[in-house]
Amino acid sequence: MFTRKFKGVLIIALCLFTALFFVGCGGATGNAEPSPSPVPSEPPTPRPPDIEHVIPPIEGTATPTELPAPPQASDGSEPATSTEPATSTEVSLVPYNGIVEHLFFHPVVAYPELAFDGDAKEAGIDEYMVTVDEYNKMLQSIYDKGYILVDMNDVWEEYTTESGGYAMRRNTLMIPEGKKPLILSYDDTNYYEYMQTNGFTFKLFIGTDGEIWSYGLDPEGKTVISQDLDAITILEKFIREHPDFSPFGVKGLLCLTGYEGILGYRTNKDTKIHTTEFEENRQREIEKARPVVEKLKANGWYFASHSWGHINLNTASFASSKADADRWQDEVASLVGPTKLMVYPFGSRLDGDDVKQTGEAFKYYHSLGFRVFASVGIESFSRIKTDISAVICDRMHADGGTLRREPDRYAKFYDAAEVWDDSRPVEGMYGPRKW
């Protein structure tokens, strides 16, 4: 376990300030009902047409290298270790018990000219997202600095204590000598409606080549099928070109809400207008989403709850927290499977402060199988709770805000000046960049 000077008050204050942006993007309120969408500044782009799995691969695309299945977490009392690298060259594995860094992203901006166009969404996108160009440079830098990708499930495991109870512990990772482990996670990979007019891709699907592709519209409104414009497909492609970045077949953690479906498919229920027609369409969307989920899993992606309605769990009542968790289990876990990973929206901890207390809502989430609870922080902090079998931890955030204001803190991953995209606004949410 690792220690730090707890700066929770500062982090919570910063994260809570983000609430206006995300709720404005369609987040749900504490009563687990969707908030009304704001009036758009421009007419919304029509919903994308249904994408059946018949779109051919782009001509000239290289056949991807087959990747191994992700390592399986141990279900016994012995710590899980990964011992078989995915590369054909034999690699010496050594035990690692140091800090496992954890860096997270929001969806990446594919078209800056749509994202940074002066509308009401510009400031939030600039603060919380990176562009495709920045993301590509970040990945290359992270790789060059010797990081490799590991599964968060392999870092922590629950075991039976001598007294017959349960507790969490850190596993000793076996990794290639000279490398450093890194967890990558991606929040809000649901592809919300607002993304359709603000420069993002907004659906994943399986091409006839059997691989994951993204769907979107360019600034002229033309359909774009690509593997170069979405955080998930870009990482897939990067690992095909640099397989030693993922020696155990691991990709990243996808943190899902549910109020506008998942992965670009409208799998969510609607308690206000839930007609027979709505349900029939929802079931069709579910059937289209299932193979995408299974393909992502086979490729080394795994899932976490990000709450159903992207609600502020720090201030939500127990009734609201419980209703939201139940709805996530019903609409999202039913599609992606069980997970022990809970990633807090806004970084806002359950019951006000899960570091110093274990409240009623935390215990309820624990009863649903969650064991690792991740917030947002200034370092990759983690702590094993002693009164309940759980781990609390922080993730660092790669975004426009930290590029502008905290270049030194992220220098272990990348140089902000080198990755900075000049298409960003001169003035950010909190002023110009500080370098």
N, C-alpha and C positions, 0 to 999 in steps of 0.2 A: 504494500500500500504506500501511497505517496502523500506527503504533507505540503501545505502551502499556507500563506496568510489568506484567510478566507475573505474574499472581496464580494461576497454575495450581494450585499446591498447595492453596490455600484452596478454589478452585472444585471441584477433583476430590474433596476431602474432603466438601464439601457434597453433591455429586452422588452420591457413593458411599453416603451415608447414606440416599438414596432407594431403594436397591436392595431393602431389606426390603419396602417397600410394593409396589413393582411386581412383584417376584417373587411376593409374596403374592397378587397379582392374576392370576397365571397365567403369569408370565415363565418363560423356559426357561433351563436351566443351561448352563454352558460346554461341555458335551458335545453340544450341539444337540439335546437331548431335552427335552420339556416337563417342568417340575417338577410334582409332584403338587399339586393344588389344596388349599388349606386347608379344614378343616371349617367350613362356613358357620354363622354364629350363628343364622340363620333358615332355614327350608326354602327352597330356591331356587325362583324363579318358573319355571313351565314355559317351555320354549323357545317363542319366538313362532311363530305359524303362518306357513307360506310366504306370501309376498306376491307374487302375480303382478302384472303391470303392468296392473291393471284398476281400481285404486282411483281414483275420480273426484277432480278438484280440489275444494277446499273452495268451497262456494257463495259467490259474491261476490268471489273472488280476482281481482285485476286481471290483465289479460294482460301478461306481462313484456315489456320492451323487448328486441328482438333484440340480442345482443352480438356483436362481431366475433371472429374467430379470434385466438388469442394470437400475438404476434410470433414469427417463426421465427428461431432462432439461426443465426448465420453459419457456413457450413462452409468458408469460405475464409480467407485471411490478413487480410482487412480486418475491423476491429472491427464488431460488429453494432450497429446503431442502430435505434431505433423512431421513425418519422417521421409516422405517420398516427394522430391522436387519434380515439377512438371517438365523440366527441360531434360533433353536426352543426355546432356553432359553431366557426369557425376559431380555432385556438389557436397562439400563437407558441411554437415550441420552441427551447430554448437548450441548449448543451452543459453537462453536469454531470460533475464529476470528484471531488466530495467524498465523504464517508462515506455509504454506503448502509446505513441502519439495518435491523436484522433483529430482529423480535420474534416469539416463538412462544408457542403455547397448547397445552394438552392439551384433551381433550373438555370441553365446558362442562356445568355442573350445571343440568339442567332443573327438577328438583324438590328444593330445599334440604331440605325436610322428610324426604326419604328419604336424602339424602347426609349430613346432619348430625343423625343420630338416635342418636348415642352408641355405635354399634357399632365393630368393629375397624377398619373402613375410614375412619371419620370423619376422623381426624387427617391421613391421607395425602391425602384428597380436599381437605380444607381447605388444606393446604400447597401442593398442586400444581395445583389447578384454580381456575377462576373460575366464578361463576354466570352464568346467562343475562342477568340484570339488569346485572351488572357488565360483561359482554362487550358488551352493547348500548351502555352508556355509554362504554366504552373506544373502540369503533369511532367513535362520534360525535365524541369528543374528538380522536382521531387525525385524522379527516377535517377537523375545524375548525382544527387546527393546520397544515394545508396539506400533509399527506403524500399521496402517490399510490402505488398498488401497481405494482411492477415484478417481472419474472421473474428469479429468481436465475441462470438459464441465460444471460440477456442481460447480466448484470454481468461474467461471466468467459467467456473463450474460449481455446482452445488454438490455437497457431499454429506454423508451421514457422520455425525460426531460420535464420540465415544459414549455419550449419554443417550444416544438414540435420536437426537434432534437433527436439525439441518442447518447448514451454514454455507456461505460462499467462500471461495478461495481463488487466488491467482494461480493459473497454470504456468509451468515453466515451458516456454515456447522453444522449439528446436528450429532454428533458422540458419540459412546459409551464413557462413563465417564472413564477417565484415559488413553485414547488412543490418538495417534498422527496421523494426516492424511498424507498420502504419495501418490504421483503420480509416477508410474513406466512407463517409455517409452522405446521403443526398435527401434533403427535406423536400416535401411537397411534390413528389414525383407522381402527381395525380393528373397534371395538365389541366389546370383550371380554365374556365371560360375566358377570363380576362387575357390569357396568353395569346388568344387568337388574333388580337389586334395590337399586340405590344412586342412583337419581334421574337416570339418563341416557337419552337416546335410544339405540337400538342396531341401527339398520339404515337404509341409504339405499336409495331405489328411485325409479323414474321413474313419475310419475303419468300419467293419460290426457291431461293437458295438455302432456305432453312435458317437464316440469320435474322437478327433483330435490326429493324430499320425504323427511322422516324419519319413522320408526316408533318407537313406544315405548309404555309403559304408565304411566298416572298413578298416584298413591298408592292409588287404589281398585282398581287392577288393570285398568282399562278401556283399550282401545286408543286411542292418540292419534296421528293423522296430522297433521303440522304442518310449517311452514317457519319457526317462531318459537322452536324449542326446541333446535336443533342449530347448532354453530358454522359449519358449511358452508352450510346453508340460510339462516341469518341473514345471512351475508356476501353470499350471492347476492341476497337481498331488499334489503339495504342498497345494493348497487351498482345495482340496478334503480331505486332511488329517488334515488341520487346517482351517476350514470354518470361524472361527472368524477373520482370516486375511483379509477376504473380506466380511464384514457384509452386504453389499449392492449389492453383486454380481459382483463387478467391478474387472477386471483383469488389463489390461495395454493398453497403447497407442502404436499402431503400425505405425511407420513413414516410408512411402513408397516412393521410387522413381518409375520409370517406364521403364527405358531404357532396362532392361532385364526382364521385366514382373514383376509379384508380386507373393509372397508366393511359388515360385518354378515353376510357370507356365509361359511360354513364350507368354504373352499376348500383347507384344509390337509390334508396327508396325516397319517396316524398310523401310525408304524412298529410300534406295540405291538398294535393291534387292527385292522389294515388288512384287513378282510374284503371280499369281493365287494360285499356290501350297502353297506358304508361307502364304497367307491370309486364305486359307482353314485350314491349321494347326493352325494358330493363333485363329481362331474361335473355333476349338476343345479345345484348351487350355483355352479359355475364359469360355467355358461351364463347364470344369472341375474345374476351379477356383471359379465359382459363389457359389456352395454349401459350399465350404470351408470358403469363406467370410461370408456367412450367419450364419454358425455354430459358427464362431469366435464372431460375433456380439451377437448371442444368449447366448454365454458363458461369455459376459461381456467385450470383447475386442472392441476397437474403433480405428479410423484411423486419421492420419494427413498426410498432404503433406510434403515430404522431398525434393521437387522439382522433376521434371521428370528426369533430367540428372545428378543429384548430382553436380550442378554447383556452382561456387563461386558467390553468389548474391551480395557480397560486392563490387566486381569490374565489374560485368557483365553490359553491356549496357542495356538501357531500352528495346531495341528491343529484345535482347537475353533473358532478364528476362520475358518479355511478351510472347515470343514464347514458352519458357519452361513451363510457367504457363498454357498456353492454351493446350499444349500437355499433361500435367498432368491431366487437366480436361477431355480431350478427352479419354485418355487411362487408367486412374486410377480411377478418381472420377466416371466415368461411371460404374465401377465395385463395388466400395466400398461405393458409395453414397457421398453426400455433407459433408463437414467438415468446421468448423471455425478455425481449428488448423493448423498453418504453423510452421514447424520445420526446421530451417536453416541448410543446409549442411555446414560442417566445423564450425558451429556456426557463420558464416559470415552474418552480418546484411544487409538488403536491403539498397540500395542507400548509402552505406558507413557507415551510423550511424543512425539507426532509433530511438536512444535514444534522440538525439538532433535535429532531423529534420524529416519531413514527405515528402519523395521524390516522384517522379513520379511513380517509380516502386511500392513503398509501397501503393500508392493510387490505383494502378491497382489491386494489390492483394486484397486490401480491397474491391474493386468493385466486386470481384469474391466470396465474402462472408467470407473471412478470417478475424478473429477478434483477435486471440491470436497468437503472433509471438514469438517463443521460440529460444533462442540462447544457448550458452554454457558458463558457468561461474564458479566462485569459491564458489558460494552460490546460494540458491534458491531465487534469486532476482526477483522482479516484480514491474512494474510501469504502471499506467493507463495514457495513453496519453490524453491530454486535447484538442488538435486541431482536433482530429478525433476519432471515436469510435473504440478504439483498446487498447490492452494490450501488452506490451513487457515484456519478462521475460527471466530468465536464468535457465538452468538445470545443476545439478552436474553430473559428468561422472565417473561411476564405470568401471575402466579398469586397465590394467597393469601399465600404466603411473602413475596414482594416487596411486596405491598400492606401487609402488617403491618410489615415491617422496613426497606424501602428506598423510601419514597415519593419522596424527593428525586431519586434516580437515574432514576426513571421519569416525572418531572414533564414531560419533553419530549414525552411521549405523553399523559398523563392525570394528573388530581389524585386521589390515592388516597382522600382524604376524600370526594370527590364521587361516586366510583364504588363505594365500600364498601357491601357488602350486609349489613345488620344481622342477617340470618338465620344468619350465620357464628357458630361457637362463640366465646365470650369468650376462652378460652385456646386458643392454637394449639400446634403441635408444639414450638415454641421459646418459648412464653409469649404474653402478650397483645401487641397491637399497640403500636408505639413512638411513637404520636402521638395 
